[in-house]
Amino acid sequence: MPQSFFKAIADPNRRKILTLLRREGTLSAGDLAKHFEISLPGLSEHLKVLREAGLVSSRKEKQFVYYTLNTTVFEDVIGWFTEVFSKKEVKDGTTEKV
C-alpha cells in the first residue's frame, strides 16, 4: 500500500471529508467547507492530499470544483488487508491461509 494512503487517512479532517463524500456523493469545495471550522486554503490542502492519494477525484464546472469519493482505492486496500491478515505464520516461517 502506498504511504500516501495512510498519510491521507491519518488526519481527522480528511477522514471527515471522506465520510461526507461517502454519505452525500459529490460535493463542491464550498459545500464541504460548511462542515469545517478551518480556512478554505486549509480545506484545499486536505483535498489536495486526498486527490494525490487517489482517494477522491475532482472536476471543475465553471467556477466550482466538485469532489467525489474514489471507491476503487478503498476496494484495493480492503483486498490488501484481507490478503495480509488472512494468512498466519507457521513455525517454519512459511505462511498459510487462515
N, CA, C and O atoms as CSV, one atom per row, in Angstrom:
chain,resi,resn,atom,element,x,y,z
A,1,MET,N,N,0.842,-1.182,0.000
A,1,MET,CA,C,0.000,0.000,0.000
A,1,MET,C,C,0.884,1.241,0.000
A,1,MET,O,O,1.862,1.317,0.743
A,2,PRO,N,N,0.544,2.179,-0.810
A,2,PRO,CA,C,1.338,3.407,-0.843
A,2,PRO,C,C,1.221,4.186,0.462
A,2,PRO,O,O,0.162,4.235,1.087
A,3,GLN,N,N,2.317,4.781,0.849
A,3,GLN,CA,C,2.329,5.603,2.062
A,3,GLN,C,C,1.328,6.747,1.977
A,3,GLN,O,O,0.791,7.183,2.995
A,4,SER,N,N,1.076,7.233,0.763
A,4,SER,CA,C,0.161,8.366,0.607
A,4,SER,C,C,-1.238,8.026,1.111
A,4,SER,O,O,-1.940,8.907,1.607
A,5,PHE,N,N,-1.656,6.769,0.994
A,5,PHE,CA,C,-2.970,6.363,1.502
A,5,PHE,C,C,-3.019,6.535,3.014
A,5,PHE,O,O,-3.953,7.137,3.544
A,6,PHE,N,N,-2.019,6.010,3.703
A,6,PHE,CA,C,-2.016,6.071,5.165
A,6,PHE,C,C,-1.856,7.506,5.664
A,6,PHE,O,O,-2.460,7.892,6.665
A,7,LYS,N,N,-1.042,8.292,4.961
A,7,LYS,CA,C,-0.908,9.706,5.321
A,7,LYS,C,C,-2.253,10.414,5.164
A,7,LYS,O,O,-2.642,11.223,6.007
A,8,ALA,N,N,-2.952,10.102,4.085
A,8,ALA,CA,C,-4.220,10.780,3.804
A,8,ALA,C,C,-5.273,10.478,4.853
A,8,ALA,O,O,-6.020,11.375,5.243
A,9,ILE,N,N,-5.354,9.247,5.318
A,9,ILE,CA,C,-6.406,8.906,6.278
A,9,ILE,C,C,-5.987,9.153,7.722
A,9,ILE,O,O,-6.787,8.959,8.637
A,10,ALA,N,N,-4.746,9.577,7.936
A,10,ALA,CA,C,-4.267,9.815,9.300
A,10,ALA,C,C,-4.893,11.054,9.934
A,10,ALA,O,O,-4.964,11.148,11.159
A,11,ASP,N,N,-5.336,11.983,9.137
A,11,ASP,CA,C,-5.859,13.251,9.655
A,11,ASP,C,C,-7.379,13.180,9.840
A,11,ASP,O,O,-8.087,12.756,8.927
A,12,PRO,N,N,-7.888,13.589,11.009
A,12,PRO,CA,C,-9.339,13.526,11.243
A,12,PRO,C,C,-10.161,14.396,10.290
A,12,PRO,O,O,-11.283,14.028,9.943
A,13,ASN,N,N,-9.631,15.530,9.865
A,13,ASN,CA,C,-10.362,16.364,8.899
A,13,ASN,C,C,-10.519,15.643,7.562
A,13,ASN,O,O,-11.574,15.720,6.932
A,14,ARG,N,N,-9.477,14.946,7.134
A,14,ARG,CA,C,-9.557,14.220,5.867
A,14,ARG,C,C,-10.507,13.030,5.985
A,14,ARG,O,O,-11.234,12.719,5.042
A,15,ARG,N,N,-10.502,12.362,7.142
A,15,ARG,CA,C,-11.459,11.270,7.334
A,15,ARG,C,C,-12.887,11.804,7.302
A,15,ARG,O,O,-13.785,11.143,6.780
A,16,LYS,N,N,-13.101,12.996,7.855
A,16,LYS,CA,C,-14.436,13.602,7.826
A,16,LYS,C,C,-14.846,13.929,6.389
A,16,LYS,O,O,-16.001,13.728,6.015
A,17,ILE,N,N,-13.917,14.425,5.591
A,17,ILE,CA,C,-14.202,14.697,4.173
A,17,ILE,C,C,-14.632,13.409,3.481
A,17,ILE,O,O,-15.620,13.396,2.747
A,18,LEU,N,N,-13.893,12.327,3.714
A,18,LEU,CA,C,-14.223,11.045,3.093
A,18,LEU,C,C,-15.604,10.564,3.525
A,18,LEU,O,O,-16.374,10.056,2.710
A,19,THR,N,N,-15.914,10.725,4.803
A,19,THR,CA,C,-17.226,10.326,5.321
A,19,THR,C,C,-18.341,11.130,4.664
A,19,THR,O,O,-19.366,10.574,4.269
A,20,LEU,N,N,-18.138,12.434,4.550
A,20,LEU,CA,C,-19.147,13.288,3.911
A,20,LEU,C,C,-19.367,12.901,2.453
A,20,LEU,O,O,-20.505,12.842,1.986
A,21,LEU,N,N,-18.283,12.638,1.741
A,21,LEU,CA,C,-18.408,12.264,0.334
A,21,LEU,C,C,-19.076,10.897,0.177
A,21,LEU,O,O,-19.830,10.680,-0.771
A,22,ARG,N,N,-18.803,9.986,1.094
A,22,ARG,CA,C,-19.460,8.679,1.028
A,22,ARG,C,C,-20.958,8.824,1.260
A,22,ARG,O,O,-21.769,8.191,0.584
A,23,ARG,N,N,-21.308,9.660,2.218
A,23,ARG,CA,C,-22.715,9.841,2.578
A,23,ARG,C,C,-23.479,10.682,1.552
A,23,ARG,O,O,-24.611,10.352,1.199
A,24,GLU,N,N,-22.865,11.763,1.076
A,24,GLU,CA,C,-23.566,12.729,0.228
A,24,GLU,C,C,-23.331,12.531,-1.265
A,24,GLU,O,O,-24.095,13.042,-2.083
A,25,GLY,N,N,-22.296,11.806,-1.624
A,25,GLY,CA,C,-21.946,11.677,-3.045
A,25,GLY,C,C,-20.994,12.791,-3.437
A,25,GLY,O,O,-20.001,13.026,-2.749
A,26,THR,N,N,-21.275,13.464,-4.509
A,26,THR,CA,C,-20.431,14.548,-5.000
A,26,THR,C,C,-20.774,15.845,-4.282
A,26,THR,O,O,-21.943,16.207,-4.148
A,27,LEU,N,N,-19.730,16.542,-3.819
A,27,LEU,CA,C,-19.911,17.835,-3.147
A,27,LEU,C,C,-18.909,18.840,-3.690
A,27,LEU,O,O,-17.792,18.484,-4.064
A,28,SER,N,N,-19.321,20.091,-3.728
A,28,SER,CA,C,-18.391,21.156,-4.113
A,28,SER,C,C,-17.496,21.474,-2.924
A,28,SER,O,O,-17.809,21.132,-1.784
A,29,ALA,N,N,-16.390,22.127,-3.203
A,29,ALA,CA,C,-15.497,22.550,-2.123
A,29,ALA,C,C,-16.243,23.463,-1.154
A,29,ALA,O,O,-16.040,23.383,0.058
A,30,GLY,N,N,-17.100,24.325,-1.680
A,30,GLY,CA,C,-17.886,25.223,-0.831
A,30,GLY,C,C,-18.839,24.474,0.077
A,30,GLY,O,O,-18.989,24.827,1.247
A,31,ASP,N,N,-19.488,23.437,-0.452
A,31,ASP,CA,C,-20.383,22.624,0.372
A,31,ASP,C,C,-19.608,21.877,1.451
A,31,ASP,O,O,-20.069,21.763,2.586
A,32,LEU,N,N,-18.441,21.375,1.100
A,32,LEU,CA,C,-17.602,20.708,2.099
A,32,LEU,C,C,-17.178,21.689,3.186
A,32,LEU,O,O,-17.161,21.343,4.367
A,33,ALA,N,N,-16.839,22.905,2.790
A,33,ALA,CA,C,-16.347,23.914,3.741
A,33,ALA,C,C,-17.367,24.219,4.831
A,33,ALA,O,O,-16.987,24.576,5.946
A,34,LYS,N,N,-18.646,24.084,4.530
A,34,LYS,CA,C,-19.696,24.362,5.517
A,34,LYS,C,C,-19.626,23.433,6.725
A,34,LYS,O,O,-20.185,23.741,7.777
A,35,HIS,N,N,-18.948,22.307,6.582
A,35,HIS,CA,C,-18.866,21.304,7.643
A,35,HIS,C,C,-17.604,21.437,8.492
A,35,HIS,O,O,-17.375,20.629,9.392
A,36,PHE,N,N,-16.785,22.449,8.213
A,36,PHE,CA,C,-15.493,22.575,8.886
A,36,PHE,C,C,-15.295,23.972,9.446
A,36,PHE,O,O,-15.868,24.948,8.962
A,37,GLU,N,N,-14.476,24.040,10.467
A,37,GLU,CA,C,-14.078,25.334,11.026
A,37,GLU,C,C,-12.615,25.598,10.698
A,37,GLU,O,O,-11.847,26.050,11.548
A,38,ILE,N,N,-12.243,25.312,9.465
A,38,ILE,CA,C,-10.884,25.593,9.002
A,38,ILE,C,C,-10.986,26.531,7.806
A,38,ILE,O,O,-12.044,26.667,7.192
A,39,SER,N,N,-9.876,27.168,7.489
A,39,SER,CA,C,-9.863,28.117,6.372
A,39,SER,C,C,-10.038,27.373,5.045
A,39,SER,O,O,-9.783,26.172,4.955
A,40,LEU,N,N,-10.470,28.097,4.034
A,40,LEU,CA,C,-10.583,27.497,2.697
A,40,LEU,C,C,-9.236,26.996,2.180
A,40,LEU,O,O,-9.173,25.914,1.595
A,41,PRO,N,N,-8.137,27.769,2.385
A,41,PRO,CA,C,-6.838,27.222,1.973
A,41,PRO,C,C,-6.483,25.935,2.726
A,41,PRO,O,O,-5.876,25.026,2.160
A,42,GLY,N,N,-6.868,25.866,4.007
A,42,GLY,CA,C,-6.624,24.644,4.784
A,42,GLY,C,C,-7.407,23.467,4.224
A,42,GLY,O,O,-6.873,22.367,4.082
A,43,LEU,N,N,-8.674,23.704,3.907
A,43,LEU,CA,C,-9.506,22.655,3.312
A,43,LEU,C,C,-8.943,22.245,1.955
A,43,LEU,O,O,-8.910,21.061,1.622
A,44,SER,N,N,-8.506,23.216,1.187
A,44,SER,CA,C,-7.927,22.945,-0.126
A,44,SER,C,C,-6.700,22.040,-0.007
A,44,SER,O,O,-6.503,21.145,-0.829
A,45,GLU,N,N,-5.887,22.274,1.005
A,45,GLU,CA,C,-4.699,21.438,1.227
A,45,GLU,C,C,-5.111,20.004,1.564
A,45,GLU,O,O,-4.512,19.054,1.061
A,46,HIS,N,N,-6.125,19.846,2.406
A,46,HIS,CA,C,-6.614,18.499,2.734
A,46,HIS,C,C,-7.131,17.793,1.481
A,46,HIS,O,O,-6.859,16.610,1.276
A,47,LEU,N,N,-7.868,18.509,0.656
A,47,LEU,CA,C,-8.393,17.925,-0.577
A,47,LEU,C,C,-7.263,17.542,-1.533
A,47,LEU,O,O,-7.355,16.536,-2.238
A,48,LYS,N,N,-6.210,18.335,-1.555
A,48,LYS,CA,C,-5.050,18.031,-2.394
A,48,LYS,C,C,-4.401,16.718,-1.951
A,48,LYS,O,O,-4.052,15.885,-2.788
A,49,VAL,N,N,-4.240,16.532,-0.647
A,49,VAL,CA,C,-3.647,15.295,-0.127
A,49,VAL,C,C,-4.516,14.097,-0.516
A,49,VAL,O,O,-4.001,13.060,-0.934
A,50,LEU,N,N,-5.829,14.243,-0.376
A,50,LEU,CA,C,-6.747,13.158,-0.732
A,50,LEU,C,C,-6.707,12.861,-2.232
A,50,LEU,O,O,-6.767,11.700,-2.635
A,51,ARG,N,N,-6.608,13.905,-3.060
A,51,ARG,CA,C,-6.504,13.715,-4.514
A,51,ARG,C,C,-5.217,12.992,-4.870
A,51,ARG,O,O,-5.223,12.050,-5.662
A,52,GLU,N,N,-4.115,13.436,-4.284
A,52,GLU,CA,C,-2.813,12.835,-4.593
A,52,GLU,C,C,-2.751,11.371,-4.171
A,52,GLU,O,O,-2.038,10.576,-4.784
A,53,ALA,N,N,-3.494,11.012,-3.127
A,53,ALA,CA,C,-3.547,9.616,-2.684
A,53,ALA,C,C,-4.532,8.800,-3.516
A,53,ALA,O,O,-4.634,7.584,-3.351
A,54,GLY,N,N,-5.252,9.469,-4.404
A,54,GLY,CA,C,-6.218,8.786,-5.250
A,54,GLY,C,C,-7.534,8.471,-4.563
A,54,GLY,O,O,-8.336,7.695,-5.083
A,55,LEU,N,N,-7.764,9.067,-3.395
A,55,LEU,CA,C,-8.975,8.766,-2.629
A,55,LEU,C,C,-10.184,9.563,-3.089
A,55,LEU,O,O,-11.322,9.138,-2.889
A,56,VAL,N,N,-9.947,10.706,-3.698
A,56,VAL,CA,C,-11.042,11.497,-4.259
A,56,VAL,C,C,-10.650,11.942,-5.665
A,56,VAL,O,O,-9.471,12.064,-5.997
A,57,SER,N,N,-11.659,12.175,-6.462
A,57,SER,CA,C,-11.424,12.769,-7.774
A,57,SER,C,C,-12.152,14.103,-7.805
A,57,SER,O,O,-13.100,14.328,-7.053
A,58,SER,N,N,-11.699,14.972,-8.676
A,58,SER,CA,C,-12.313,16.298,-8.751
A,58,SER,C,C,-12.613,16.642,-10.201
A,58,SER,O,O,-11.954,16.166,-11.126
A,59,ARG,N,N,-13.615,17.472,-10.370
A,59,ARG,CA,C,-13.930,18.007,-11.696
A,59,ARG,C,C,-14.373,19.450,-11.521
A,59,ARG,O,O,-15.038,19.803,-10.546
A,60,LYS,N,N,-13.993,20.268,-12.478
A,60,LYS,CA,C,-14.325,21.689,-12.414
A,60,LYS,C,C,-15.478,21.977,-13.364
A,60,LYS,O,O,-15.459,21.582,-14.530
A,61,GLU,N,N,-16.474,22.667,-12.844
A,61,GLU,CA,C,-17.595,23.146,-13.655
A,61,GLU,C,C,-17.748,24.629,-13.383
A,61,GLU,O,O,-18.118,25.045,-12.285
A,62,LYS,N,N,-17.458,25.414,-14.399
A,62,LYS,CA,C,-17.459,26.872,-14.281
A,62,LYS,C,C,-16.527,27.273,-13.144
A,62,LYS,O,O,-15.340,26.950,-13.190
A,63,GLN,N,N,-17.033,27.974,-12.117
A,63,GLN,CA,C,-16.133,28.419,-11.046
A,63,GLN,C,C,-16.106,27.448,-9.867
A,63,GLN,O,O,-15.450,27.726,-8.863
A,64,PHE,N,N,-16.804,26.314,-9.966
A,64,PHE,CA,C,-16.888,25.371,-8.850
A,64,PHE,C,C,-16.049,24.125,-9.114
A,64,PHE,O,O,-15.919,23.678,-10.254
A,65,VAL,N,N,-15.482,23.572,-8.041
A,65,VAL,CA,C,-14.778,22.293,-8.114
A,65,VAL,C,C,-15.586,21.300,-7.292
A,65,VAL,O,O,-15.908,21.552,-6.132
A,66,TYR,N,N,-15.909,20.163,-7.911
A,66,TYR,CA,C,-16.697,19.123,-7.260
A,66,TYR,C,C,-15.811,17.918,-6.964
A,66,TYR,O,O,-14.956,17.543,-7.767
A,67,TYR,N,N,-16.032,17.322,-5.803
A,67,TYR,CA,C,-15.232,16.190,-5.348
A,67,TYR,C,C,-16.113,14.961,-5.179
A,67,TYR,O,O,-17.259,15.049,-4.737
A,68,THR,N,N,-15.547,13.809,-5.543
A,68,THR,CA,C,-16.233,12.526,-5.442
A,68,THR,C,C,-15.273,11.511,-4.844
A,68,THR,O,O,-14.076,11.534,-5.131
A,69,LEU,N,N,-15.794,10.628,-4.021
A,69,LEU,CA,C,-15.009,9.555,-3.427
A,69,LEU,C,C,-14.616,8.550,-4.500
A,69,LEU,O,O,-15.443,8.166,-5.327
A,70,ASN,N,N,-13.361,8.123,-4.489
A,70,ASN,CA,C,-12.879,7.100,-5.414
A,70,ASN,C,C,-12.887,5.762,-4.674
A,70,ASN,O,O,-11.939,5.444,-3.955
A,71,THR,N,N,-13.937,4.992,-4.845
A,71,THR,CA,C,-14.084,3.743,-4.087
A,71,THR,C,C,-13.116,2.656,-4.536
A,71,THR,O,O,-12.866,1.719,-3.777
A,72,THR,N,N,-12.569,2.748,-5.732
A,72,THR,CA,C,-11.634,1.735,-6.222
A,72,THR,C,C,-10.433,1.597,-5.301
A,72,THR,O,O,-9.994,0.479,-5.027
A,73,VAL,N,N,-9.899,2.697,-4.824
A,73,VAL,CA,C,-8.742,2.655,-3.929
A,73,VAL,C,C,-9.101,1.922,-2.643
A,73,VAL,O,O,-8.306,1.130,-2.137
A,74,PHE,N,N,-10.283,2.178,-2.116
A,74,PHE,CA,C,-10.702,1.515,-0.884
A,74,PHE,C,C,-10.889,0.018,-1.103
A,74,PHE,O,O,-10.578,-0.780,-0.220
A,75,GLU,N,N,-11.391,-0.366,-2.265
A,75,GLU,CA,C,-11.527,-1.786,-2.583
A,75,GLU,C,C,-10.155,-2.447,-2.638
A,75,GLU,O,O,-9.990,-3.573,-2.168
A,76,ASP,N,N,-9.169,-1.759,-3.209
A,76,ASP,CA,C,-7.800,-2.279,-3.255
A,76,ASP,C,C,-7.232,-2.442,-1.851
A,76,ASP,O,O,-6.585,-3.446,-1.555
A,77,VAL,N,N,-7.471,-1.465,-0.992
A,77,VAL,CA,C,-6.962,-1.517,0.384
A,77,VAL,C,C,-7.610,-2.671,1.144
A,77,VAL,O,O,-6.929,-3.409,1.856
A,78,ILE,N,N,-8.920,-2.826,0.992
A,78,ILE,CA,C,-9.618,-3.927,1.663
A,78,ILE,C,C,-9.065,-5.262,1.175
A,78,ILE,O,O,-8.856,-6.177,1.971
A,79,GLY,N,N,-8.829,-5.376,-0.123
A,79,GLY,CA,C,-8.233,-6.591,-0.673
A,79,GLY,C,C,-6.855,-6.860,-0.096
A,79,GLY,O,O,-6.525,-7.999,0.232
A,80,TRP,N,N,-6.058,-5.820,0.027
A,80,TRP,CA,C,-4.713,-5.958,0.583
A,80,TRP,C,C,-4.777,-6.406,2.037
A,80,TRP,O,O,-4.069,-7.333,2.431
A,81,PHE,N,N,-5.628,-5.751,2.848
A,81,PHE,CA,C,-5.771,-6.132,4.253
A,81,PHE,C,C,-6.261,-7.575,4.372
A,81,PHE,O,O,-5.778,-8.328,5.218
A,82,THR,N,N,-7.206,-7.957,3.539
A,82,THR,CA,C,-7.730,-9.321,3.576
A,82,THR,C,C,-6.627,-10.320,3.276
A,82,THR,O,O,-6.507,-11.347,3.944
A,83,GLU,N,N,-5.824,-10.013,2.270
A,83,GLU,CA,C,-4.727,-10.909,1.909
A,83,GLU,C,C,-3.705,-11.017,3.031
A,83,GLU,O,O,-3.286,-12.117,3.390
A,84,VAL,N,N,-3.308,-9.892,3.578
A,84,VAL,CA,C,-2.282,-9.882,4.621
A,84,VAL,C,C,-2.768,-10.570,5.889
A,84,VAL,O,O,-2.038,-11.355,6.494
A,85,PHE,N,N,-3.992,-10.277,6.286
A,85,PHE,CA,C,-4.469,-10.773,7.571
A,85,PHE,C,C,-5.216,-12.097,7.476
A,85,PHE,O,O,-5.720,-12.589,8.485
A,86,SER,N,N,-5.297,-12.679,6.293
A,86,SER,CA,C,-5.912,-13.996,6.171
A,86,SER,C,C,-4.844,-15.089,6.160
A,86,SER,O,O,-5.148,-16.259,5.931
A,87,LYS,N,N,-3.614,-14.708,6.404
A,87,LYS,CA,C,-2.510,-15.667,6.463
A,87,LYS,C,C,-1.942,-15.663,7.870
A,87,LYS,O,O,-1.925,-14.631,8.541
A,88,LYS,N,N,-1.486,-16.807,8.305
A,88,LYS,CA,C,-0.796,-16.850,9.586
A,88,LYS,C,C,0.557,-17.511,9.369
A,88,LYS,O,O,0.719,-18.377,8.510
A,89,GLU,N,N,1.511,-17.084,10.165
A,89,GLU,CA,C,2.845,-17.647,10.047
A,89,GLU,C,C,2.895,-18.935,10.856
A,89,GLU,O,O,2.452,-18.977,12.004
A,90,VAL,N,N,3.435,-19.979,10.252
A,90,VAL,CA,C,3.596,-21.248,10.958
A,90,VAL,C,C,5.024,-21.342,11.457
A,90,VAL,O,O,5.862,-20.507,11.116
A,91,LYS,N,N,5.305,-22.357,12.266
A,91,LYS,CA,C,6.597,-22.439,12.952
A,91,LYS,C,C,7.806,-22.401,12.030
A,91,LYS,O,O,8.848,-21.874,12.420
A,92,ASP,N,N,7.703,-22.935,10.835
A,92,ASP,CA,C,8.872,-22.966,9.951
A,92,ASP,C,C,9.093,-21.659,9.193
A,92,ASP,O,O,9.979,-21.584,8.342
A,93,GLY,N,N,8.294,-20.620,9.492
A,93,GLY,CA,C,8.472,-19.315,8.866
A,93,GLY,C,C,7.648,-19.114,7.615
A,93,GLY,O,O,7.616,-18.009,7.074
A,94,THR,N,N,6.981,-20.151,7.139
A,94,THR,CA,C,6.113,-20.003,5.979
A,94,THR,C,C,4.745,-19.507,6.432
A,94,THR,O,O,4.461,-19.428,7.627
A,95,THR,N,N,3.917,-19.181,5.471
A,95,THR,CA,C,2.572,-18.719,5.815
A,95,THR,C,C,1.545,-19.668,5.233
A,95,THR,O,O,1.791,-20.352,4.240
A,96,GLU,N,N,0.401,-19.692,5.870
A,96,GLU,CA,C,-0.715,-20.463,5.339
A,96,GLU,C,C,-1.982,-19.656,5.521
A,96,GLU,O,O,-2.081,-18.817,6.417
A,97,LYS,N,N,-2.951,-19.922,4.657
A,97,LYS,CA,C,-4.232,-19.204,4.762
A,97,LYS,C,C,-4.945,-19.628,6.025
A,97,LYS,O,O,-4.895,-20.789,6.431
A,98,VAL,N,N,-5.613,-18.659,6.643
A,98,VAL,CA,C,-6.388,-18.940,7.854
A,98,VAL,C,C,-7.767,-19.397,7.458
A,98,VAL,O,O,-8.593,-19.689,8.323
